Amino acid sequence: MKETFISVNCLNGKDINTRVLEAFILAFSAKNVQLFDEILHDDGLFLDNLTKNEALDFFQDQFYNRSFGLHQYAFMKIYRGISLDVFPGAEMLEIRLAACQCISVFGEEEDPFINEHVLRYTFRFKDGRISGIAIPEKFVKKAGYKAENN
């Protein structure tokens, strides 16, 4: 069995990263691109080498595009996990959105019968901000966390 460890230089750094990740969840839940601007590092690379400004445009489009925008989903559940492939050992979020409360559990594929949409992101941090966002393919659920309903 392969073991994966999360490494953070100090407890204070881990606390700061946790707060920044919570701010990401808040920004995502509120569809607040201005808050993303505050928590994304100016020199970071996001989602296949997007700059900060390109990433802000990406999230703006994801939130408010008329044909597929995330504003259409009334219910959201957020699970926490650990990435095993992209940024190995880094924290990841699985954001499950649906038109009804019957959202699937962590790690499952999207359920088309409930119009469910699943987004998965893993993160890197630098200087108290998110310096990288990627989409993991392999991950495990983080022990001790219950899903957050928003």
Secondary structure, DSSP 8 states (H G I E B T S, - for coil): --------S-HHHHHHHHHHHHHHHHHHHHT-HHHHHHHEEEEEEETTTB-HHHHHHHHHHHHH-TTT-GGG--EEEEEEEEESSSSTT-EEEEEEEESSS----TT----GGGT-EEEEEEEEEETTEEEEEE--SSEEE-TT---EE-
